Amino acid sequence: MRLRREQWAKHVARWRESGLVAREYAATAGVNLHTLRAWKYALADEERASVVARSKAAAKRSRVTVPLIEVRGPNRGDERFELELVDGRRLRVPPSFDTETLRRLLAALAVAA
């Protein structure tokens, strides 16, 4: 009888909780040693992929998208730059700006829009 993914996931969890080495667990549970190990790696890969996907989704949700229509700068002797937003608001950024502060400001502007 072939076991399904859910059954192998339970076996892998029980194996980890048992404190036994794979060979011992496989013998006591009556499952194939190589299949048990293969499922351990397959489930770990699935978990890693899931974590990466969740991280990417969270990063995508947290990104601030402020549509810009114009970026100007620097003028002669002036190293600041100016962003003009689609709604006409302008943001003048001095040369000594802090990137994290600018990121928070853009997020606030996006929420206010």
C-alpha positions in Angstrom: 0.0 0.0 0.0 1.4 3.4 -1.0 1.2 6.1 1.7 0.1 9.6 0.8 1.9 12.8 1.5 -0.1 13.5 4.7 0.8 10.1 6.1 4.5 10.6 5.3 4.4 14.0 6.9 3.1 12.4 10.1 5.8 9.7 9.9 8.5 12.4 9.4 7.1 14.4 12.4 7.0 11.3 14.6 10.5 10.3 13.6 11.8 13.8 14.6 10.0 13.6 17.9 11.2 10.0 18.6 14.8 10.9 18.8 15.6 7.8 16.9 17.9 7.7 13.9 16.2 7.1 10.6 17.1 3.4 10.3 15.7 2.7 13.8 12.5 4.7 13.2 11.9 3.0 9.8 12.4 -0.4 11.3 10.0 0.2 14.2 7.3 1.9 12.1 7.6 -0.6 9.2 8.4 2.0 6.5 11.1 2.1 3.9 14.2 3.9 5.2 15.1 5.5 1.8 11.5 6.7 1.3 11.4 8.2 4.8 14.6 10.1 4.1 13.3 11.2 0.7 10.1 12.6 2.3 12.1 14.4 5.0 13.9 16.3 2.3 10.8 16.8 0.1 8.8 18.2 3.0 11.7 20.5 4.0 11.9 21.8 0.4 8.2 22.4 0.5 8.5 24.3 3.7 11.4 26.4 2.4 9.5 27.2 -0.7 6.5 28.2 1.3 8.5 30.4 3.6 10.1 32.1 0.5 6.7 32.6 -1.1 5.3 34.1 2.1 8.3 36.4 2.4 8.0 37.5 -1.2 4.2 38.2 -0.7 4.8 40.1 2.4 7.6 42.2 0.8 5.3 42.9 -2.2 2.5 44.0 0.1 4.8 46.3 2.1 6.3 48.0 -1.0 5.4 51.6 -1.4 4.4 52.4 -4.9 4.2 56.1 -5.5 3.8 56.9 -9.2 6.2 59.5 -10.3 5.9 61.6 -13.4 9.1 63.6 -13.2 12.4 63.4 -11.5 14.5 66.6 -11.6 18.0 67.3 -10.4 20.7 68.2 -9.8 20.9 71.8 -11.0 24.1 73.6 -11.2 25.6 73.6 -7.7 22.5 72.0 -6.3 22.6 68.4 -5.5 19.1 68.0 -4.2 16.4 66.4 -6.3 12.7 66.8 -6.7 10.0 64.2 -7.3 6.7 65.3 -8.8 3.9 62.9 -8.0 1.0 62.1 -10.3 -1.4 64.2 -8.2 0.8 67.2 -8.6 2.5 67.1 -5.2 6.2 67.7 -5.2 8.8 66.3 -2.9 12.2 68.1 -2.7 14.9 65.9 -1.2 18.1 67.5 0.1 21.5 65.9 -0.7 21.9 64.6 2.9 18.6 62.7 3.0 18.2 59.5 5.0 16.9 56.7 2.9 14.8 55.2 5.7 13.2 58.5 6.5 12.4 59.1 2.8 10.9 55.6 2.5 8.6 56.3 5.5 7.6 59.7 4.0 6.8 58.1 0.6 4.7 55.5 2.4 2.8 58.2 4.2 2.2 60.0 0.9 0.9 56.8 -0.7 -1.6 56.3 2.2 -2.7 60.0 2.0 -3.3 59.8 -1.8 
